[in-house]
Amino acid sequence: MQTARDVLTPDALAMLETIAAAGSFAAAARAMGMVPSALTYRVRQIEDALDVLLYDRSSRQAKLTEAGAELLREGSRLLNDIDAVANRVKRVATGWEPELTIALDTIISKTTVMELCESFFSLRPPTRIRLRDETLSGTLQALTSGQADLAIGVTPDGSSNTDVHSRPMGSVTFVYAVAPHHPLAKAPDPLTDAAIQQHRAVAVADSVQRGRALTFGLLSGQDVFTVGSMRDKLEAQLRGLAGGNLPLCMASAYIEAGRLVVKKTDRSPRQVSIHYAWRGKAETQGRALQWWLKQLESETTRAALLEQHRAHF
């Protein structure tokens, strides 16, 4: 009989991830170019070796049992560890990472990021760049979970994770703003919580996948319109769909053009300290991460990442 070591191969763990992503054995078999019976046989080999059921056979979908869900979680971690080992070996050999993933909070200027990417690619490095859009605590979690190598636009980490290092970028001031045709635009200042609560608010969804999601500026019982990015939030407020707090650096051009009206409220304007963060010690950094960290040492670059937002009229 096969043992757990015989069946828990990287290929087998990747197969379980494919089944989870596809949602059914049949769909996973098509994605892998296999017949469904061959896929089912491989799953049964794993179950026999572990002496557990990984899938609920009473469901038409590929519904994991608790044991199956645990194997999928641990298998994903092991595959990430294998990839990390391979990347470290390549980095030792060449000094360049095969790929560098950067998590970007949606408060960060994409224009500036693309300018930095342009400069990086002009070096003709062997490193591929992958950008991830994240929001709120999801930006830091992408880093701490190993899904990103660098995170730009995080709030200070209160944890004791000694593998994560961060530096300040600057602070961002938020202002409460509405479109000129929104009912609150002509309401007397300062707006009370009771007045704001009567109108819909727009909020950016936290991209965090595990743990508690963050929300700011929402009042109990208030109607909420949830969007995926700060740019979407700005668009919603420009259209008068809702009110809410916006980064002044993103909203200033629209305020000056009369497309947004800043309203004073009973609450003091919120200021948020923004950082960038990375994992690992200096001696283990690849040349790509070193290049990006070098650019972030520039005060001008940090300011541009927070302030250089292109207005679309």
Long-range contacts (C-beta under 8 A, 24 or more apart in sequence): 1-48, 1-49, 2-45, 2-48, 2-49, 3-49, 4-49, 4-50, 6-49, 7-45, 7-46, 7-49, 7-50, 8-46, 8-49, 8-75, 10-78, 10-79, 10-82, 12-42, 12-46, 13-75, 13-76, 13-78, 13-79, 14-79, 15-39, 15-42, 15-43, 16-43, 16-46, 16-54, 16-68, 16-71, 16-72, 16-75, 17-72, 17-75, 17-76, 17-79, 19-43, 19-62, 20-62, 20-64, 20-72, 22-62, 23-61, 23-62, 24-60, 24-61, 24-62, 25-62, 28-62, 80-146, 84-146, 88-284, 91-286, 94-126, 95-286, 95-287, 96-125, 96-126, 96-127, 96-286, 96-287, 96-288, 97-127, 97-149, 97-286, 97-287, 97-288, 97-289, 98-126, 98-127, 98-128, 99-127, 99-128, 99-129, 99-130, 100-127, 100-128, 100-129, 100-130, 100-149, 100-150, 100-286, 100-288, 100-289, 100-292, 101-129, 101-130, 101-131, 101-132, 101-142, 101-147, 101-148, 101-149, 101-150, 102-129, 102-130, 102-131, 102-132, 102-148, 102-149, 102-150, 102-151, 102-152, 102-292, 103-132, 103-134, 103-139, 103-140, 103-142, 103-143, 103-147, 103-148, 103-150, 103-151, 103-152, 104-131, 104-132, 104-133, 104-134, 104-139, 104-151, 104-152, 104-153, 105-134, 105-135, 105-136, 105-139, 105-151, 105-152, 105-153, 105-154, 105-230, 105-274, 106-133, 106-134, 106-135, 106-153, 106-204, 106-228, 106-229, 106-230, 106-231, 107-153, 107-172, 107-230, 107-247, 107-250, 107-274, 107-306, 108-152, 108-153, 108-305, 108-306, 109-304, 109-305, 109-306, 109-307, 109-308, 109-309, 109-310, 111-308, 111-309, 111-310, 112-301, 112-304, 112-305, 112-308, 113-152, 113-305, 115-304, 116-292, 116-295, 116-301, 119-295, 120-288, 120-291, 120-292, 123-291, 125-287, 125-288, 125-291, 127-286, 127-287, 127-288, 129-288, 133-207, 133-229, 134-207, 135-204, 135-205, 135-206, 135-207, 135-228, 135-229, 135-230, 136-204, 136-206, 136-207, 136-208, 136-213, 136-214, 137-206, 137-208, 137-211, 137-212, 137-213, 137-214, 138-206, 138-207, 138-208, 138-209, 139-207, 140-277, 141-207, 141-208, 141-209, 141-210, 141-211, 142-207, 143-277, 143-278, 143-279, 144-279, 145-209, 145-210, 146-279, 149-278, 149-279, 149-289, 150-276, 150-277, 150-278, 150-289, 150-292, 150-293, 151-276, 151-277, 151-278, 152-276, 152-296, 152-305, 153-274, 153-276, 153-305, 154-274, 154-275, 154-276, 154-277, 155-272, 155-273, 155-274, 155-275, 156-273, 156-275, 157-277, 163-279, 163-280, 164-277, 164-278, 164-279, 165-277, 165-278, 165-279, 166-275, 166-276, 166-277, 166-278, 167-275, 167-276, 167-277, 167-296, 168-273, 168-274, 168-275, 169-274, 169-275, 169-276, 169-296, 169-302, 169-305, 169-306, 170-273, 170-274, 170-302, 170-303, 170-306, 171-271, 171-272, 171-273, 171-274, 172-247, 172-248, 172-249, 172-271, 172-272, 172-274, 172-306, 173-247, 173-248, 173-249, 173-269, 173-270, 173-271, 174-217, 174-245, 174-246, 174-247, 174-248, 174-269, 174-270, 174-271, 174-272, 175-245, 175-246, 175-248, 175-251, 175-255, 175-262, 175-269, 176-217, 176-243, 176-244, 176-245, 176-262, 176-263, 176-264, 176-265, 177-237, 177-243, 177-244, 177-245, 177-246, 177-251, 177-255, 177-260, 177-261, 177-262, 177-263, 178-237, 178-240, 178-243, 178-260, 178-261, 178-263, 179-237, 179-238, 179-239, 179-240, 179-259, 179-260, 179-261, 180-258, 180-259, 180-260, 180-261, 181-240, 182-240, 182-243, 182-261, 184-243, 184-263, 185-261, 185-263, 187-263, 189-263, 189-264, 190-263, 190-264, 190-265, 190-266, 191-263, 191-264, 191-265, 191-266, 192-265, 192-266, 193-219, 193-265, 193-266, 193-267, 196-222, 196-243, 196-265, 197-221, 197-222, 199-223, 199-242, 199-243, 200-224, 200-225, 200-241, 200-242, 200-243, 201-225, 201-242, 201-243, 201-244, 202-226, 202-227, 202-233, 202-236, 202-237, 202-241, 202-242, 202-243, 202-244, 203-227, 203-233, 203-244, 204-228, 204-229, 204-230, 204-232, 204-233, 216-245, 216-270, 217-244, 217-245, 217-270, 245-270, 249-306, 249-307, 249-309, 250-309, 253-309, 253-311, 254-311, 257-311, 257-313, 259-313, 274-306, 276-302
